[in-house]
């Protein structure tokens, strides 16, 4: 399976998700991927695939269609992985909403679901509260508050069907403003977790290095009183030698 250099585009991806019977909308996939990328630990495809596809699997008509879809999905992932939150704005899926009550409801629902799956992505990557910078914590709080508004609006919209032009225009403006807040919060959270991601990668590298040295120690005759190969400074018999 070759991964295309460029993302296939939102229109194609949205139709592909629908065609294969995905559980998620494109907004939810955007949220999930941006959350996974920002998360403390590396998230593998095997972790997020079950969230995208139904339990019975995708409705692929052929192996070629499956490869094309997965390649496009990976190209979308890569576009988030290449995103620089310090210089580039966070982008939402291309979509046009009608200036009607139903259009507003859908816009609000999409934004709320993106936030929900962004948080799911962070959780999937084992992100903990201690991993956030001070500003990252603030951004997470603002993001939660924005989602509370979206959820409250959806709740009220089920009871009322206000179509007055003034109400519609004010709500549209407010939603646009909140969308800017969401984009800013996601960027700040990503930056706020940067140090935790770096630390996670370093710890993983140390773990791999220790495994290599432990393997080497098993294949090399080491005297029990020799310095341990792991670099701890202890004698082998009092360090890794206790594991063998």
N, C-alpha and C positions, 0 to 999 in steps of 0.2 A: 504494500500500500504506500503510494507516494503522497506526501503531504504538500498541498498547493502552497506556493509562496504567499499568495494573497487570499484574504478571506473572501468567500463566495458572495457575501452581501446578505443583509438582513432579510430581504424579500425571499431569496432562495432558501436561506436557513429556516425561516419561519414556515415556509411551505414544506421543507424536508421534515421538520419536527412533526408537523401535522400528518404528513404522509406515512411516517413510520410509527405513528401512534404513540408519540412521546407523552409522558405525564406532565411535562413542563412547557410553559410558554417561552418565547424568546426572552422576555423580560426576566423570567426566573432563571434562565440559563446565564444571562448576563450577570445577574446577582450572584449566582452560585460560583461562576468562574472567577469573578473579581474577588469574592470572599476567599476562595481556595488559594488564589495567587497571593493575597495579602496575609494569609494564615502563617502561623509560626513554623509549622512543619510542612514538608513536601506532601502534597496530596496526589495520589496516583489515580489514573483512569479507572482502575478497578474499584476505587472508593466512590467515585461520583457517577459512574455508569448506572448503578442501580437506582439512583435518584432521577435519572433522565428517562430510563426505559421502564416499561411495565414489567411485572413479575414474569409474565409469559414471554417476554422478549419483544423485540421490535418487529414490525411488519415489513421486513425486507423482502422484496420480490426476487432478488438475485444476489449473488455474492458481489457482483460488480456494483450494485446499488448500495450494498452494505459498506464496501470499501470507500465509495465516493462520499457517503454520509459521514463516516468516521473520520475521513481525511479532512472534510470541511469543518467538522466539529473541532478537530485538533488545530486547524488553522485559526479558528476563533479563539481557542485557548491561547495560542501563541501570540495573538494580537494583544491579549490582556497581559501576557507575560512580558511583552516588549513595552508596555505602557509605562511612561515615566511620570508619576504623579506630581513631581516637582515642577515639571515644565508643560505637561500636556493636560488638557481638561478631560474629565471623565465623560464618556459619551454614552448616551442611551440609545436603545434600538430606534431605528427610523420608523416613525408611525405618525399618522395624521388622525386627529380626533375631531369629530364634529362639535360645533358649539351648542350642543344640546345637553339636556340633563343626562341622557344615556352616555353621550360622549365623555362628559366630565367624570361620570362614575367609572367608566372603563379606564380613563387616564389615571385616576386615583388608585384604582385596583392594581393597575400595572406597576405603579411606583411602590405601592405597599408590598407587592409580591417580590419585587426586586430587592427591597430591604430585607424581607424575610429570608430570602435565599442567600443574600450576602452574609447574613449571620450564620446560616447553616454551613456556608463554605468555611467561615472562620472556625466553627466548631469541628468540622470535618478535619481540619488541619491541626486539631488539638490546641487551639489558642486559649490561653488562660488570662485572667484579669491582670496578673502580675507581668504579663508580657508587654502590655501597652505602656507607651510613654504617657506623661501627664496630659499632653495635648490630645493624644489618641483616646484617652478615657473621656475627655470632654467631647470629642467628636462623636464617640459612640453614644454618649448621652443625648446629644443633639439629634443624632440619627434616630434614636428610639422615640424622641419627642415628635419628630416629623412623622414617624409611622403612626403614632397615637392619633395625630390629627387625621391622617388618611383613613385610619380605621373608624374614627368617630364620624367622619364625613360619610363613609359608606353606610354606617349604621343609620344615620339621620336620613340619608337619601332613600333608604328603603321605606321610610315613613312619609316623606314629603316628595313632591315632584314639582319643585319650584322652577318655572320656566321664564320668570321675568328677566328681561335683558340686563338690567342693572345687577341683579344677583349673579347671573351667568358670567358677566364680564369681570366682576370682582373675584369670583371663584376661580376663573381661568387664570387671572393675574396672580392670585395667591398660590395656586398649584405650580405655576411656572417658577415663582420665587422659591417655593419649597423644593422644587426639583434642583434648583441651583444649590440649595443647602445640602441636599442628599449627595450631589456630586462632590461638593467640597468636603463633606464628612468622610466619604469613601476614600478620597485622596489622602486626607489627614490620617485616617486609620491605617492605610497602607504604609505611609511614612512612619507612623508611630510604632509600627511593628517591625521596622527594618532591622533594628539592633537584635531583636529576639530571633528573627530569621537567620541573621548572620551567626549568632551564637549557636543556633540549632544545627546549622551546616558545619560549623567548627567541631561541635560535639560529635556529630556523625562521622566526621573525618577522623577524629581521635579514636572513636570506637572501631572504625574499620582498620585503622593503623594498629590498634591493640590486638585485633583479631589476627592480622597478618603476622605480628610478632609472636603471638601465642602459637600459631601454626608453625612458624619457624622454630620455635623452642621445642616443639614436639618432634621435629625432623632433625634437630641438631642436638648432639650430645652435650649437655651442659652440666657442669658439676654443681652440686647442691649449694655450695658456698660461693659460687660465682655471682656477680651482679646480675640482676634480672634483666632480660632483654627488653622489657616494657619501658625501661627508663625510670622506674620508681626510685632507684637508689638502694632498694632493699636487696637482700640476698635472695637468690632464686627460690630457695627452699621455704622462705617466709613470704613469698609473693606468688607469682604465677605457678610456681612449683606445687603449691597447695591444691591447684585445680587439676593436677594430672596424677 
